[in-house]
């Protein structure tokens, strides 16, 4: 199983990413030092029809399904 890991940032702004193949599927994890589940996302692509589908499940009080960029 091939696995890729990268860490970026420091302190509260530290983010880790790991990616690995699981059969024909690519599993990607993004998390911080407190690594907890705030949201789960699933994406699927059907090459025969050219259609894609995504679903996101969030836990109460979490906004992990929204990506924002903090102004400098």
PDB file of N, H, CA, C and O in Angstrom:
ATOM      1  N   UNK A   1       0.847  -1.166   0.000  1.00  0.00           N
ATOM      2  CA  UNK A   1       0.000   0.000   0.000  1.00  0.00           C
ATOM      3  C   UNK A   1       0.900   1.240   0.000  1.00  0.00           C
ATOM      4  O   UNK A   1       1.678   1.433   0.934  1.00  0.00           O
ATOM      5  N   UNK A   2       0.803   2.081  -1.036  1.00  0.00           N
ATOM      6  H   UNK A   2       0.171   1.924  -1.795  1.00  0.00           H
ATOM      7  CA  UNK A   2       1.568   3.311  -1.108  1.00  0.00           C
ATOM      8  C   UNK A   2       0.925   4.371  -0.235  1.00  0.00           C
ATOM      9  O   UNK A   2      -0.292   4.551  -0.257  1.00  0.00           O
ATOM     10  N   UNK A   3       1.758   5.079   0.543  1.00  0.00           N
ATOM     11  H   UNK A   3       2.747   4.933   0.561  1.00  0.00           H
ATOM     12  CA  UNK A   3       1.232   6.135   1.400  1.00  0.00           C
ATOM     13  C   UNK A   3       2.089   7.379   1.252  1.00  0.00           C
ATOM     14  O   UNK A   3       3.312   7.293   1.138  1.00  0.00           O
ATOM     15  N   UNK A   4       1.431   8.553   1.256  1.00  0.00           N
ATOM     16  H   UNK A   4       0.438   8.623   1.349  1.00  0.00           H
ATOM     17  CA  UNK A   4       2.088   9.845   1.146  1.00  0.00           C
ATOM     18  C   UNK A   4       1.667  10.678   2.341  1.00  0.00           C
ATOM     19  O   UNK A   4       0.484  10.700   2.680  1.00  0.00           O
ATOM     20  N   UNK A   5       2.607  11.370   2.996  1.00  0.00           N
ATOM     21  H   UNK A   5       3.568  11.352   2.720  1.00  0.00           H
ATOM     22  CA  UNK A   5       2.289  12.240   4.129  1.00  0.00           C
ATOM     23  C   UNK A   5       2.984  13.585   3.967  1.00  0.00           C
ATOM     24  O   UNK A   5       4.099  13.672   3.452  1.00  0.00           O
ATOM     25  N   UNK A   6       2.298  14.631   4.418  1.00  0.00           N
ATOM     26  H   UNK A   6       1.393  14.560   4.837  1.00  0.00           H
ATOM     27  CA  UNK A   6       2.892  15.969   4.408  1.00  0.00           C
ATOM     28  C   UNK A   6       2.332  16.755   5.588  1.00  0.00           C
ATOM     29  O   UNK A   6       1.151  16.640   5.915  1.00  0.00           O
ATOM     30  N   UNK A   7       3.183  17.554   6.223  1.00  0.00           N
ATOM     31  H   UNK A   7       4.143  17.648   5.958  1.00  0.00           H
ATOM     32  CA  UNK A   7       2.789  18.450   7.310  1.00  0.00           C
ATOM     33  C   UNK A   7       3.099  19.880   6.887  1.00  0.00           C
ATOM     34  O   UNK A   7       4.121  20.136   6.251  1.00  0.00           O
ATOM     35  N   UNK A   8       2.213  20.813   7.240  1.00  0.00           N
ATOM     36  H   UNK A   8       1.382  20.605   7.757  1.00  0.00           H
ATOM     37  CA  UNK A   8       2.415  22.212   6.868  1.00  0.00           C
ATOM     38  C   UNK A   8       1.929  23.100   8.008  1.00  0.00           C
ATOM     39  O   UNK A   8       0.901  22.804   8.618  1.00  0.00           O
ATOM     40  N   UNK A   9       2.638  24.170   8.307  1.00  0.00           N
ATOM     41  H   UNK A   9       3.474  24.410   7.812  1.00  0.00           H
ATOM     42  CA  UNK A   9       2.227  25.122   9.330  1.00  0.00           C
ATOM     43  C   UNK A   9       2.753  24.772  10.704  1.00  0.00           C
ATOM     44  O   UNK A   9       3.437  23.765  10.888  1.00  0.00           O
ATOM     45  N   UNK A  10       2.415  25.635  11.687  1.00  0.00           N
ATOM     46  H   UNK A  10       1.859  26.453  11.537  1.00  0.00           H
ATOM     47  CA  UNK A  10       2.865  25.454  13.060  1.00  0.00           C
ATOM     48  C   UNK A  10       1.735  25.743  14.033  1.00  0.00           C
ATOM     49  O   UNK A  10       0.816  26.501  13.722  1.00  0.00           O
ATOM     50  N   UNK A  11       1.806  25.137  15.212  1.00  0.00           N
ATOM     51  H   UNK A  11       2.553  24.521  15.464  1.00  0.00           H
ATOM     52  CA  UNK A  11       0.822  25.384  16.258  1.00  0.00           C
ATOM     53  C   UNK A  11      -0.600  25.108  15.804  1.00  0.00           C
ATOM     54  O   UNK A  11      -0.874  24.074  15.195  1.00  0.00           O
ATOM     55  N   UNK A  12      -1.523  26.052  16.105  1.00  0.00           N
ATOM     56  H   UNK A  12      -1.300  26.893  16.600  1.00  0.00           H
ATOM     57  CA  UNK A  12      -2.930  25.887  15.735  1.00  0.00           C
ATOM     58  C   UNK A  12      -3.126  25.844  14.227  1.00  0.00           C
ATOM     59  O   UNK A  12      -4.148  25.348  13.754  1.00  0.00           O
ATOM     60  N   UNK A  13      -2.174  26.350  13.470  1.00  0.00           N
ATOM     61  H   UNK A  13      -1.343  26.754  13.854  1.00  0.00           H
ATOM     62  CA  UNK A  13      -2.288  26.386  12.014  1.00  0.00           C
ATOM     63  C   UNK A  13      -1.609  25.192  11.344  1.00  0.00           C
ATOM     64  O   UNK A  13      -1.453  25.167  10.123  1.00  0.00           O
ATOM     65  N   UNK A  14      -1.210  24.214  12.138  1.00  0.00           N
ATOM     66  H   UNK A  14      -1.337  24.235  13.130  1.00  0.00           H
ATOM     67  CA  UNK A  14      -0.571  23.019  11.595  1.00  0.00           C
ATOM     68  C   UNK A  14      -1.625  22.082  11.012  1.00  0.00           C
ATOM     69  O   UNK A  14      -2.637  21.792  11.650  1.00  0.00           O
ATOM     70  N   UNK A  15      -1.373  21.619   9.802  1.00  0.00           N
ATOM     71  H   UNK A  15      -0.551  21.855   9.284  1.00  0.00           H
ATOM     72  CA  UNK A  15      -2.287  20.697   9.125  1.00  0.00           C
ATOM     73  C   UNK A  15      -1.472  19.531   8.573  1.00  0.00           C
ATOM     74  O   UNK A  15      -0.411  19.724   7.980  1.00  0.00           O
ATOM     75  N   UNK A  16      -1.979  18.334   8.777  1.00  0.00           N
ATOM     76  H   UNK A  16      -2.841  18.177   9.260  1.00  0.00           H
ATOM     77  CA  UNK A  16      -1.349  17.139   8.247  1.00  0.00           C
ATOM     78  C   UNK A  16      -2.243  16.538   7.160  1.00  0.00           C
ATOM     79  O   UNK A  16      -3.469  16.615   7.242  1.00  0.00           O
ATOM     80  N   UNK A  17      -1.632  15.954   6.166  1.00  0.00           N
ATOM     81  H   UNK A  17      -0.637  15.892   6.100  1.00  0.00           H
ATOM     82  CA  UNK A  17      -2.364  15.276   5.104  1.00  0.00           C
ATOM     83  C   UNK A  17      -1.701  13.933   4.880  1.00  0.00           C
ATOM     84  O   UNK A  17      -0.477  13.840   4.794  1.00  0.00           O
ATOM     85  N   UNK A  18      -2.507  12.906   4.787  1.00  0.00           N
ATOM     86  H   UNK A  18      -3.502  12.982   4.857  1.00  0.00           H
ATOM     87  CA  UNK A  18      -1.984  11.603   4.370  1.00  0.00           C
ATOM     88  C   UNK A  18      -2.897  11.066   3.279  1.00  0.00           C
ATOM     89  O   UNK A  18      -4.112  11.259   3.318  1.00  0.00           O
ATOM     90  N   UNK A  19      -2.309  10.402   2.325  1.00  0.00           N
ATOM     91  H   UNK A  19      -1.322  10.245   2.293  1.00  0.00           H
ATOM     92  CA  UNK A  19      -3.066   9.818   1.214  1.00  0.00           C
ATOM     93  C   UNK A  19      -2.537   8.411   0.976  1.00  0.00           C
ATOM     94  O   UNK A  19      -1.330   8.169   1.013  1.00  0.00           O
ATOM     95  N   UNK A  20      -3.456   7.493   0.733  1.00  0.00           N
ATOM     96  H   UNK A  20      -4.436   7.690   0.702  1.00  0.00           H
ATOM     97  CA  UNK A  20      -3.044   6.120   0.458  1.00  0.00           C
ATOM     98  C   UNK A  20      -4.049   5.437  -0.461  1.00  0.00           C
ATOM     99  O   UNK A  20      -5.244   5.732  -0.439  1.00  0.00           O
ATOM    100  N   UNK A  21      -3.541   4.537  -1.251  1.00  0.00           N
ATOM    101  H   UNK A  21      -2.571   4.297  -1.269  1.00  0.00           H
ATOM    102  CA  UNK A  21      -4.407   3.742  -2.120  1.00  0.00           C
ATOM    103  C   UNK A  21      -4.960   2.576  -1.325  1.00  0.00           C
ATOM    104  O   UNK A  21      -4.232   1.918  -0.581  1.00  0.00           O
ATOM    105  N   UNK A  22      -6.234   2.325  -1.482  1.00  0.00           N
ATOM    106  H   UNK A  22      -6.825   2.859  -2.086  1.00  0.00           H
ATOM    107  CA  UNK A  22      -6.903   1.183  -0.875  1.00  0.00           C
ATOM    108  C   UNK A  22      -7.606   0.483  -2.032  1.00  0.00           C
ATOM    109  O   UNK A  22      -8.742   0.813  -2.371  1.00  0.00           O
ATOM    110  N   UNK A  23      -6.926  -0.480  -2.631  1.00  0.00           N
ATOM    111  H   UNK A  23      -6.002  -0.748  -2.356  1.00  0.00           H
ATOM    112  CA  UNK A  23      -7.429  -1.077  -3.870  1.00  0.00           C
ATOM    113  C   UNK A  23      -7.360  -0.036  -4.971  1.00  0.00           C
ATOM    114  O   UNK A  23      -6.297   0.534  -5.215  1.00  0.00           O
ATOM    115  N   UNK A  24      -8.479   0.222  -5.643  1.00  0.00           N
ATOM    116  H   UNK A  24      -9.343  -0.241  -5.445  1.00  0.00           H
ATOM    117  CA  UNK A  24      -8.534   1.240  -6.701  1.00  0.00           C
ATOM    118  C   UNK A  24      -8.972   2.596  -6.158  1.00  0.00           C
ATOM    119  O   UNK A  24      -9.076   3.562  -6.913  1.00  0.00           O
ATOM    120  N   UNK A  25      -9.230   2.675  -4.848  1.00  0.00           N
ATOM    121  H   UNK A  25      -9.146   1.890  -4.234  1.00  0.00           H
ATOM    122  CA  UNK A  25      -9.717   3.904  -4.227  1.00  0.00           C
ATOM    123  C   UNK A  25      -8.580   4.651  -3.551  1.00  0.00           C
ATOM    124  O   UNK A  25      -7.659   4.043  -3.006  1.00  0.00           O
ATOM    125  N   UNK A  26      -8.654   5.985  -3.593  1.00  0.00           N
ATOM    126  H   UNK A  26      -9.403   6.479  -4.036  1.00  0.00           H
ATOM    127  CA  UNK A  26      -7.678   6.837  -2.930  1.00  0.00           C
ATOM    128  C   UNK A  26      -8.323   7.415  -1.675  1.00  0.00           C
ATOM    129  O   UNK A  26      -9.349   8.091  -1.754  1.00  0.00           O
ATOM    130  N   UNK A  27      -7.719   7.148  -0.516  1.00  0.00           N
ATOM    131  H   UNK A  27      -6.886   6.599  -0.452  1.00  0.00           H
ATOM    132  CA  UNK A  27      -8.227   7.645   0.762  1.00  0.00           C
ATOM    133  C   UNK A  27      -7.320   8.787   1.210  1.00  0.00           C
ATOM    134  O   UNK A  27      -6.105   8.623   1.320  1.00  0.00           O
ATOM    135  N   UNK A  28      -7.929   9.952   1.469  1.00  0.00           N
ATOM    136  H   UNK A  28      -8.916  10.085   1.380  1.00  0.00           H
ATOM    137  CA  UNK A  28      -7.168  11.127   1.881  1.00  0.00           C
ATOM    138  C   UNK A  28      -7.672  11.592   3.237  1.00  0.00           C
ATOM    139  O   UNK A  28      -8.875  11.743   3.449  1.00  0.00           O
ATOM    140  N   UNK A  29      -6.736  11.818   4.154  1.00  0.00           N
ATOM    141  H   UNK A  29      -5.758  11.696   3.982  1.00  0.00           H
ATOM    142  CA  UNK A  29      -7.060  12.323   5.483  1.00  0.00           C
ATOM    143  C   UNK A  29      -6.412  13.701   5.635  1.00  0.00           C
ATOM    144  O   UNK A  29      -5.232  13.860   5.324  1.00  0.00           O
ATOM    145  N   UNK A  30      -7.155  14.685   6.102  1.00  0.00           N
ATOM    146  H   UNK A  30      -8.113  14.556   6.355  1.00  0.00           H
ATOM    147  CA  UNK A  30      -6.588  15.973   6.506  1.00  0.00           C
ATOM    148  C   UNK A  30      -6.979  16.184   7.957  1.00  0.00           C
ATOM    149  O   UNK A  30      -8.134  15.975   8.329  1.00  0.00           O
ATOM    150  N   UNK A  31      -6.030  16.592   8.770  1.00  0.00           N
ATOM    151  H   UNK A  31      -5.092  16.762   8.468  1.00  0.00           H
ATOM    152  CA  UNK A  31      -6.296  16.715  10.199  1.00  0.00           C
ATOM    153  C   UNK A  31      -5.251  17.606  10.859  1.00  0.00           C
ATOM    154  O   UNK A  31      -4.229  17.943  10.262  1.00  0.00           O
ATOM    155  N   UNK A  32      -5.533  17.982  12.117  1.00  0.00           N
ATOM    156  H   UNK A  32      -6.364  17.708  12.602  1.00  0.00           H
ATOM    157  CA  UNK A  32      -4.570  18.750  12.893  1.00  0.00           C
ATOM    158  C   UNK A  32      -4.083  17.898  14.052  1.00  0.00           C
ATOM    159  O   UNK A  32      -4.321  16.691  14.084  1.00  0.00           O
ATOM    160  N   UNK A  33      -3.397  18.527  15.010  1.00  0.00           N
ATOM    161  H   UNK A  33      -3.204  19.508  14.983  1.00  0.00           H
ATOM    162  CA  UNK A  33      -2.821  17.773  16.126  1.00  0.00           C
ATOM    163  C   UNK A  33      -3.888  17.105  16.996  1.00  0.00           C
ATOM    164  O   UNK A  33      -3.587  16.149  17.711  1.00  0.00           O
ATOM    165  N   UNK A  34      -5.130  17.597  16.944  1.00  0.00           N
ATOM    166  H   UNK A  34      -5.375  18.373  16.364  1.00  0.00           H
ATOM    167  CA  UNK A  34      -6.202  17.025  17.751  1.00  0.00           C
ATOM    168  C   UNK A  34      -6.996  15.963  17.004  1.00  0.00           C
ATOM    169  O   UNK A  34      -7.979  15.446  17.534  1.00  0.00           O
ATOM    170  N   UNK A  35      -6.599  15.637  15.808  1.00  0.00           N
ATOM    171  H   UNK A  35      -5.800  16.057  15.377  1.00  0.00           H
ATOM    172  CA  UNK A  35      -7.212  14.644  14.929  1.00  0.00           C
ATOM    173  C   UNK A  35      -8.526  14.056  15.449  1.00  0.00           C
ATOM    174  O   UNK A  35      -8.527  13.032  16.131  1.00  0.00           O
ATOM    175  N   UNK A  36      -9.614  14.695  15.130  1.00  0.00           N
ATOM    176  H   UNK A  36      -9.614  15.527  14.575  1.00  0.00           H
ATOM    177  CA  UNK A  36     -10.939  14.206  15.487  1.00  0.00           C
ATOM    178  C   UNK A  36     -11.850  14.330  14.269  1.00  0.00           C
ATOM    179  O   UNK A  36     -11.547  15.067  13.331  1.00  0.00           O
ATOM    180  N   UNK A  37     -12.942  13.620  14.289  1.00  0.00           N
ATOM    181  H   UNK A  37     -13.188  13.021  15.052  1.00  0.00           H
ATOM    182  CA  UNK A  37     -13.847  13.630  13.148  1.00  0.00           C
ATOM    183  C   UNK A  37     -14.868  14.745  13.318  1.00  0.00           C
ATOM    184  O   UNK A  37     -15.673  14.716  14.248  1.00  0.00           O
ATOM    185  N   UNK A  38     -14.837  15.732  12.420  1.00  0.00           N
ATOM    186  H   UNK A  38     -14.183  15.756  11.664  1.00  0.00           H
ATOM    187  CA  UNK A  38     -15.829  16.797  12.396  1.00  0.00           C
ATOM    188  C   UNK A  38     -16.709  16.664  11.171  1.00  0.00           C
ATOM    189  O   UNK A  38     -17.847  17.131  11.157  1.00  0.00           O
ATOM    190  N   UNK A  39     -16.168  16.016  10.131  1.00  0.00           N
ATOM    191  H   UNK A  39     -15.243  15.637  10.143  1.00  0.00           H
ATOM    192  CA  UNK A  39     -16.930  15.801   8.903  1.00  0.00           C
ATOM    193  C   UNK A  39     -16.343  14.610   8.157  1.00  0.00           C
ATOM    194  O   UNK A  39     -15.162  14.288   8.285  1.00  0.00           O
ATOM    195  N   UNK A  40     -17.194  13.974   7.381  1.00  0.00           N
ATOM    196  H   UNK A  40     -18.154  14.235   7.277  1.00  0.00           H
ATOM    197  CA  UNK A  40     -16.770  12.871   6.525  1.00  0.00           C
ATOM    198  C   UNK A  40     -17.257  13.185   5.120  1.00  0.00           C
ATOM    199  O   UNK A  40     -18.418  13.547   4.928  1.00  0.00           O
ATOM    200  N   UNK A  41     -16.379  13.048   4.143  1.00  0.00           N
ATOM    201  H   UNK A  41     -15.436  12.754   4.299  1.00  0.00           H
ATOM    202  CA  UNK A  41     -16.764  13.318   2.760  1.00  0.00           C
ATOM    203  C   UNK A  41     -16.477  12.102   1.897  1.00  0.00           C
ATOM    204  O   UNK A  41     -15.494  11.392   2.104  1.00  0.00           O
ATOM    205  N   UNK A  42     -17.346  11.877   0.931  1.00  0.00           N
ATOM    206  H   UNK A  42     -18.145  12.454   0.763  1.00  0.00           H
ATOM    207  CA  UNK A  42     -17.183  10.779  -0.008  1.00  0.00           C
ATOM    208  C   UNK A  42     -17.402  11.324  -1.407  1.00  0.00           C
ATOM    209  O   UNK A  42     -18.411  11.977  -1.674  1.00  0.00           O
ATOM    210  N   UNK A  43     -16.466  11.060  -2.294  1.00  0.00           N
ATOM    211  H   UNK A  43     -15.646  10.530  -2.077  1.00  0.00           H
ATOM    212  CA  UNK A  43     -16.612  11.459  -3.684  1.00  0.00           C
ATOM    213  C   UNK A  43     -16.499  10.242  -4.577  1.00  0.00           C
ATOM    214  O   UNK A  43     -15.717   9.332  -4.302  1.00  0.00           O
ATOM    215  N   UNK A  44     -17.272  10.224  -5.639  1.00  0.00           N
ATOM    216  H   UNK A  44     -17.907  10.963  -5.863  1.00  0.00           H
ATOM    217  CA  UNK A  44     -17.282   9.079  -6.541  1.00  0.00           C
ATOM    218  C   UNK A  44     -17.399   9.584  -7.970  1.00  0.00           C
ATOM    219  O   UNK A  44     -18.122  10.544  -8.238  1.00  0.00           O
ATOM    220  N   UNK A  45     -16.694   8.943  -8.882  1.00  0.00           N
ATOM    221  H   UNK A  45     -16.106   8.164  -8.665  1.00  0.00           H
ATOM    222  CA  UNK A  45     -16.732   9.322 -10.300  1.00  0.00           C
ATOM    223  C   UNK A  45     -17.010   8.082 -11.133  1.00  0.00           C
ATOM    224  O   UNK A  45     -16.384   7.039 -10.941  1.00  0.00           O
ATOM    225  N   UNK A  46     -17.955   8.202 -12.059  1.00  0.00           N
ATOM    226  H   UNK A  46     -18.464   9.049 -12.215  1.00  0.00           H
ATOM    227  CA  UNK A  46     -18.294   7.114 -12.975  1.00  0.00           C
ATOM    228  C   UNK A  46     -17.765   7.475 -14.357  1.00  0.00           C
ATOM    229  O   UNK A  46     -18.365   8.303 -15.043  1.00  0.00           O
ATOM    230  N   UNK A  47     -16.653   6.873 -14.781  1.00  0.00           N
ATOM    231  H   UNK A  47     -16.166   6.201 -14.223  1.00  0.00           H
ATOM    232  CA  UNK A  47     -16.072   7.223 -16.077  1.00  0.00           C
ATOM    233  C   UNK A  47     -16.973   6.878 -17.261  1.00  0.00           C
ATOM    234  O   UNK A  47     -16.879   7.514 -18.311  1.00  0.00           O
ATOM    235  N   UNK A  48     -17.842   5.882 -17.107  1.00  0.00           N
ATOM    236  H   UNK A  48     -17.918   5.365 -16.254  1.00  0.00           H
ATOM    237  CA  UNK A  48     -18.721   5.504 -18.217  1.00  0.00           C
ATOM    238  C   UNK A  48     -19.739   6.598 -18.532  1.00  0.00           C
ATOM    239  O   UNK A  48     -20.005   6.888 -19.699  1.00  0.00           O
ATOM    240  N   UNK A  49     -20.306   7.204 -17.488  1.00  0.00           N
ATOM    241  H   UNK A  49     -20.089   6.969 -16.540  1.00  0.00           H
ATOM    242  CA  UNK A  49     -21.312   8.242 -17.717  1.00  0.00           C
ATOM    243  C   UNK A  49     -20.721   9.647 -17.637  1.00  0.00           C
ATOM    244  O   UNK A  49     -21.359  10.613 -18.053  1.00  0.00           O
ATOM    245  N   UNK A  50     -19.490   9.766 -17.097  1.00  0.00           N
ATOM    246  H   UNK A  50     -18.971   8.980 -16.759  1.00  0.00           H
ATOM    247  CA  UNK A  50     -18.869  11.078 -16.935  1.00  0.00           C
ATOM    248  C   UNK A  50     -19.476  11.866 -15.774  1.00  0.00           C
ATOM    249  O   UNK A  50     -19.302  13.082 -15.689  1.00  0.00           O
ATOM    250  N   UNK A  51     -20.182  11.182 -14.888  1.00  0.00           N
ATOM    251  H   UNK A  51     -20.324  10.194 -14.956  1.00  0.00           H
ATOM    252  CA  UNK A  51     -20.854  11.841 -13.769  1.00  0.00           C
ATOM    253  C   UNK A  51     -20.068  11.643 -12.475  1.00  0.00           C
ATOM    254  O   UNK A  51     -19.406  10.627 -12.268  1.00  0.00           O
ATOM    255  N   UNK A  52     -20.168  12.660 -11.611  1.00  0.00           N
ATOM    256  H   UNK A  52     -20.706  13.486 -11.779  1.00  0.00           H
ATOM    257  CA  UNK A  52     -19.531  12.603 -10.296  1.00  0.00           C
ATOM    258  C   UNK A  52     -20.567  12.889  -9.224  1.00  0.00           C
ATOM    259  O   UNK A  52     -21.572  13.556  -9.474  1.00  0.00           O
ATOM    260  N   UNK A  53     -20.313  12.382  -8.043  1.00  0.00           N
ATOM    261  H   UNK A  53     -19.497  11.841  -7.840  1.00  0.00           H
ATOM    262  CA  UNK A  53     -21.211  12.609  -6.915  1.00  0.00           C
ATOM    263  C   UNK A  53     -20.367  12.809  -5.661  1.00  0.00           C
ATOM    264  O   UNK A  53     -19.360  12.128  -5.468  1.00  0.00           O
ATOM    265  N   UNK A  54     -20.780  13.744  -4.812  1.00  0.00           N
ATOM    266  H   UNK A  54     -21.598  14.297  -4.968  1.00  0.00           H
ATOM    267  CA  UNK A  54     -20.115  13.944  -3.525  1.00  0.00           C
ATOM    268  C   UNK A  54     -21.154  14.071  -2.424  1.00  0.00           C
ATOM    269  O   UNK A  54     -22.261  14.560  -2.648  1.00  0.00           O
ATOM    270  N   UNK A  55     -20.787  13.631  -1.250  1.00  0.00           N
ATOM    271  H   UNK A  55     -19.888  13.234  -1.068  1.00  0.00           H
ATOM    272  CA  UNK A  55     -21.639  13.761  -0.072  1.00  0.00           C
ATOM    273  C   UNK A  55     -20.758  14.144   1.111  1.00  0.00           C
ATOM    274  O   UNK A  55     -19.632  13.661   1.236  1.00  0.00           O
ATOM    275  N   UNK A  56     -21.279  15.020   1.984  1.00  0.00           N
ATOM    276  H   UNK A  56     -22.193  15.412   1.882  1.00  0.00           H
ATOM    277  CA  UNK A  56     -20.557  15.433   3.184  1.00  0.00           C
ATOM    278  C   UNK A  56     -21.488  15.278   4.376  1.00  0.00           C
ATOM    279  O   UNK A  56     -22.635  15.723   4.343  1.00  0.00           O
ATOM    280  N   UNK A  57     -20.989  14.649   5.421  1.00  0.00           N
ATOM    281  H   UNK A  57     -20.057  14.288   5.448  1.00  0.00           H
ATOM    282  CA  UNK A  57     -21.724  14.516   6.680  1.00  0.00           C
ATOM    283  C   UNK A  57     -20.921  15.275   7.729  1.00  0.00           C
ATOM    284  O   UNK A  57     -19.735  15.002   7.910  1.00  0.00           O
ATOM    285  N   UNK A  58     -21.551  16.232   8.428  1.00  0.00           N
ATOM    286  H   UNK A  58     -22.515  16.455   8.281  1.00  0.00           H
ATOM    287  CA  UNK A  58     -20.868  16.979   9.480  1.00  0.00           C
ATOM    288  C   UNK A  58     -21.492  16.668  10.830  1.00  0.00           C
ATOM    289  O   UNK A  58     -22.665  16.308  10.925  1.00  0.00           O
ATOM    290  N   UNK A  59     -20.688  16.815  11.864  1.00  0.00           N
ATOM    291  H   UNK A  59     -19.735  17.108  11.786  1.00  0.00           H
ATOM    292  CA  UNK A  59     -21.176  16.634  13.222  1.00  0.00           C
ATOM    293  C   UNK A  59     -21.670  17.965  13.747  1.00  0.00           C
ATOM    294  O   UNK A  59     -21.221  19.020  13.299  1.00  0.00           O
ATOM    295  N   UNK A  60     -22.591  17.923  14.693  1.00  0.00           N
ATOM    296  H   UNK A  60     -22.956  17.066  15.057  1.00  0.00           H
ATOM    297  CA  UNK A  60     -23.124  19.138  15.282  1.00  0.00           C
ATOM    298  C   UNK A  60     -22.004  20.027  15.813  1.00  0.00           C
ATOM    299  O   UNK A  60     -21.074  19.553  16.465  1.00  0.00           O
ATOM    300  N   UNK A  61     -22.107  21.322  15.524  1.00  0.00           N
ATOM    301  H   UNK A  61     -22.862  21.708  14.995  1.00  0.00           H
ATOM    302  CA  UNK A  61     -21.118  22.272  16.016  1.00  0.00           C
ATOM    303  C   UNK A  61     -19.862  22.366  15.177  1.00  0.00           C
ATOM    304  O   UNK A  61     -18.978  23.166  15.484  1.00  0.00           O
ATOM    305  N   UNK A  62     -19.760  21.572  14.128  1.00  0.00           N
ATOM    306  H   UNK A  62     -20.479  20.923  13.878  1.00  0.00           H
ATOM    307  CA  UNK A  62     -18.575  21.597  13.269  1.00  0.00           C
ATOM    308  C   UNK A  62     -18.903  22.254  11.936  1.00  0.00           C
ATOM    309  O   UNK A  62     -20.025  22.177  11.435  1.00  0.00           O
ATOM    310  N   UNK A  63     -17.885  22.900  11.382  1.00  0.00           N
ATOM    311  H   UNK A  63     -16.974  22.962  11.789  1.00  0.00           H
ATOM    312  CA  UNK A  63     -18.045  23.528  10.072  1.00  0.00           C
ATOM    313  C   UNK A  63     -16.927  23.022   9.147  1.00  0.00           C
ATOM    314  O   UNK A  63     -16.421  23.765   8.306  1.00  0.00           O
ATOM    315  N   UNK A  64     -16.563  21.781   9.313  1.00  0.00           N
ATOM    316  H   UNK A  64     -16.975  21.177   9.996  1.00  0.00           H
ATOM    317  CA  UNK A  64     -15.463  21.197   8.559  1.00  0.00           C
ATOM    318  C   UNK A  64     -15.778  21.023   7.075  1.00  0.00           C
ATOM    319  O   UNK A  64     -14.879  20.723   6.289  1.00  0.00           O
ATOM    320  N   UNK A  65     -17.024  21.205   6.683  1.00  0.00           N
ATOM    321  H   UNK A  65     -17.754  21.449   7.322  1.00  0.00           H
ATOM    322  CA  UNK A  65     -17.372  21.059   5.279  1.00  0.00           C
ATOM    323  C   UNK A  65     -17.170  22.361   4.511  1.00  0.00           C
ATOM    324  O   UNK A  65     -17.350  22.395   3.294  1.00  0.00           O
ATOM    325  N   UNK A  66     -16.792  23.446   5.220  1.00  0.00           N
ATOM    326  H   UNK A  66     -16.646  23.418   6.209  1.00  0.00           H
ATOM    327  CA  UNK A  66     -16.587  24.744   4.578  1.00  0.00           C
ATOM    328  C   UNK A  66     -15.093  25.066   4.623  1.00  0.00           C
ATOM    329  O   UNK A  66     -14.489  25.065   5.696  1.00  0.00           O
ATOM    330  N   UNK A  67     -14.498  25.341   3.458  1.00  0.00           N
ATOM    331  H   UNK A  67     -14.989  25.341   2.587  1.00  0.00           H
ATOM    332  CA  UNK A  67     -13.089  25.697   3.398  1.00  0.00           C
ATOM    333  C   UNK A  67     -12.996  27.206   3.252  1.00  0.00           C
ATOM    334  O   UNK A  67     -13.571  27.782   2.329  1.00  0.00           O
ATOM    335  N   UNK A  68     -12.272  27.845   4.161  1.00  0.00           N
ATOM    336  H   UNK A  68     -11.805  27.377   4.911  1.00  0.00           H
ATOM    337  CA  UNK A  68     -12.088  29.298   4.088  1.00  0.00           C
ATOM    338  C   UNK A  68     -10.620  29.634   4.137  1.00  0.00           C
ATOM    339  O   UNK A  68      -9.798  28.836   4.588  1.00  0.00           O
ATOM    340  N   UNK A  69     -10.304  30.809   3.674  1.00  0.00           N
ATOM    341  H   UNK A  69     -10.972  31.457   3.307  1.00  0.00           H
ATOM    342  CA  UNK A  69      -8.926  31.278   3.720  1.00  0.00           C
ATOM    343  C   UNK A  69      -8.892  32.537   4.560  1.00  0.00           C
ATOM    344  O   UNK A  69      -9.614  33.495   4.285  1.00  0.00           O
ATOM    345  N   UNK A  70      -8.058  32.536   5.579  1.00  0.00           N
ATOM    346  H   UNK A  70      -7.471  31.757   5.802  1.00  0.00           H
ATOM    347  CA  UNK A  70      -7.930  33.681   6.459  1.00  0.00           C
ATOM    348  C   UNK A  70      -7.120  34.764   5.763  1.00  0.00           C
ATOM    349  O   UNK A  70      -6.056  34.496   5.204  1.00  0.00           O
ATOM    350  N   UNK A  71      -7.639  36.006   5.802  1.00  0.00           N
ATOM    351  H   UNK A  71      -8.504  36.224   6.256  1.00  0.00           H
ATOM    352  CA  UNK A  71      -6.933  37.130   5.178  1.00  0.00           C
ATOM    353  C   UNK A  71      -5.635  37.390   5.894  1.00  0.00           C
ATOM    354  O   UNK A  71      -5.544  37.236   7.112  1.00  0.00           O
ATOM    355  N   UNK A  72      -4.624  37.785   5.136  1.00  0.00           N
ATOM    356  H   UNK A  72      -4.698  37.910   4.146  1.00  0.00           H
ATOM    357  CA  UNK A  72      -3.292  38.048   5.714  1.00  0.00           C
ATOM    358  C   UNK A  72      -3.276  39.345   6.490  1.00  0.00           C
ATOM    359  O   UNK A  72      -2.243  39.722   7.042  1.00  0.00           O
TER     360      UNK A  72
END
